[in-house]
């Protein structure tokens, strides 16, 4: 299992409503799921001409459900993102 990198800069765990976005922390199966849901390649999040909201919500959903299998896509809409 991948280490949980949901940490803020001072080394403490990020609050539950914060997503610390690290694309390098995603598993291949998670990338596949993100791409299936969004219909976009995961690296499109960095494209200047692409909307990011849906991709961020899906990534948040995937990452947060690692610790909470009951986490929902709706809950991910309330996340704050740290890039």
N, C-alpha and C positions, 0 to 999 in steps of 0.2 A: 504494500500500500504506500502511496506517495505521502511524503510528510505534509503536514498542514502548514501552509505558508501564509495563512490568514493573519499576518502580524502587521502591526504598524511600525513606523520607523524606529521607535525607541525599544523594540524587542518585545513589547507586550502584545497579547492577543487582541485583535481588532474586535470592537463591539459587534454583536450579532447583526446589527443593521448596516454593517459596512462590508463591502466586497473589496478586498485587496486584489486587483487584477494582475495576474502573472500568467500570461499565455503559456509559458514554459512549464507550468505546473500541471497542465492538463494531460490526462491520459489519452491514448489514441481512441479508445472507445468513447470517451467524453467528447472529443473533437468530432467524431462521426455523428454522435447524437446531436450536437450543436448544429452541425451542417445539415442534418436531416430536418431538424425543426425549422431552421431559418431559411434553408434553400440557398445559402451563401457559404463560401469558404470562410473559415474562421479568421483568416488573416485579412479579410475585407474590413474588419473593424478599424484597421489603420488606413484605409483608403480615404482620401480627403473628400471624395464625391459620394460617399455612402452614408446613409443614416445609420446611427449606432444604437438607438434605443432598444430595438428588438434583440439585437445581438447581445447587448449588455444584460438584458433581462434573462435571456436563455443561459448565458455563461454563469450568471449569479445563481440561477436555479440549479444548474448542474453542480457547481462548487458547493453550495450550501446543503444540497441533499446528501453529500458525503457524510455529514455529521447528523443530519436529521432526515431520514427517509420519508417523512411526512411533509417535508418542505414543498411548497407549491409554486407554480409559475406566477400566480397572483401575488404571493408573498414577496417574490423577487422584484416586483415592481416598486417596492418601498425601500430597496437597498440604496445606500449611498456608495459611490464608487471612488476608490483610490487607485489611480493609474501609476 
